[in-house]
Each structure stands twice: as C-alpha cells, then as structure tokens.
Amino acid sequence: MLKLNPDPQFTDDVEITVPGQKELGTISLTFKYRGRKEYSEFLDWLGEKVDKKGKVTEKGKTVAEAFPEFVTGWQGMDVEFNKENIEAFLNNYPAAYLEIFSQYSRLLLESRAKN
C-alpha cells in the first residue's frame, strides 16, 4: 500500500569507486526524502546563479555543504557521521559525491516498475 506522505528518510546501498582497487566499495546511506517541488528547490539551492551576461552572481554550494543536506547518516563506515568525517570521506573518495548524488536522484525520480 502506498502512503500519501512517504517516510521522511530512506536507506539504500551505494557502490563507491575506491581509488586503486578494481572492486567497488559499498556504503549504506540514509537519505532525506524530497517530493518533486522540494527536489527542484534543492537543486536551485545547490547551483550557482548566473545573470543574463553569464556573470556568476551567487556561488554554488561545495560538496561538503551539500552532502549532509541529502544524506543524513551512514552505515558501513569505520567512523561516525559528522562534518569532519564527511569532509575527509569526500576528499579521500573523489568520485563518491557524484556516485551518491546520482543514485539519490535516481531513487527519487526514476521508476523501478518493469515493463
């Protein structure tokens, strides 16, 4: 049965590129749920703003600023989920942010129904 208001958080496993290794690592992340409107507003918040002449009028958010706004916790890491460890994780696994954000977007927006 579907609920009119989905749970505010959901958890999923994400495969992460581990530099120097052929096999991917897996981390279980808890994500913040956003409806279509909230997701669109979130994307606006993330990005830099550019005027009609192409001049940047507002700088975009850093990955360290953005990450805790859509990931609320992790399992499968050897450290607790906090600002310092988030920054170290994103620095040590350069591909992780894009891999995680891409999966977050897919989970929110793509259909899992089979045709």
N, C-alpha and C positions, 0 to 999 in steps of 0.2 A: 504494500500500500504506500502511496506517495503522501507526503506531508505538505501542506500548503507552505509552511515555513521550514526549510531544511535546517539541519543541525548547524550551529554557528562555526563548527570546526569539523574537519575530516582528515583522515590519515591515509597515506599511501607510501609505498616504497618507490624510491627513485634511484636509478642507476647513475653512478658518477664516474667520470673518467678519472683514473688515478695515474698521474704522470709517472712514466717509466714502467708501467705494468700493462700487459696485454688484456687482462681481465678487468672488467668494471667492478667498482665497489658499489655496495647498496646501503642506503640510509633510509630509515623510515621517518617521514616528516609529517607533522601535524600542520595543516593549512587552515587559514581563515577563509570561510565561505563568503562569497560575494555574489549577489544577483547581477543581472546584466547591467543595470544602471550603476550599481556600486563599482563593478569591474571597470566600466568605462571611465568613471570618475577617478578610480585608482590609476588607470593608465595616464590620464591627464596629469595627475599629481606627480607621477614618475618622470615624465618627459620634460625636456626643456622647451621653453616657449620662444618662438621666432616671429619677429614682426614681418610686415609685407616686404621689407627691403632685405630680408634674410639675416638681420642682426638678432643675436640671441638676447632676449630681454629678461629671461629667467633661466638660471642654470638648472639642469635636471638633477635628480637625486642620485647619490652614489649607491653602489650595490649594497654597501654596509648599512645605509639608511633605509633602503627599500626592503631588504631581506626580512627583517622582523615585522614588517607591515603585512606580509602574506604568509610567512612561516612562523608558527607560534611555539614550536618545540621540535625536538628530535629524539630519536631512539636509535641505538646502534653506533653511537659515538662514545669515545672514552672520556669526554668532558661534558660539563653541564651546558645548557643552552643559555648563554648570556652574551652581552655586547662584545666583550673581549674575545671570547671563543668564536663568535660569528665572524668577526674580522679576520682572525687567524685562519679559520676554515676557508673563507672566500679567497684569502691570499694564497694558501697552500694548494688549493684545488681551483686553478684559474677557470676551468670550463664549467665548474659546478653551478654558478649562478644562472647561466643561460640554460643549462640542462634542467635545473629545478624550476625556473620560471616558465620554461616551455611546457613542462609536464603540468604545472599548476594551471596554466591557461588551457591546455587540452582537457584536463579534468573538469574544468568549469564549463567549457564551451563546446566540446565535441561530443557527438552522440556515440554511445557504446552499443547501440542496437545493431544487430546483424540483419543484413538484407537477405 
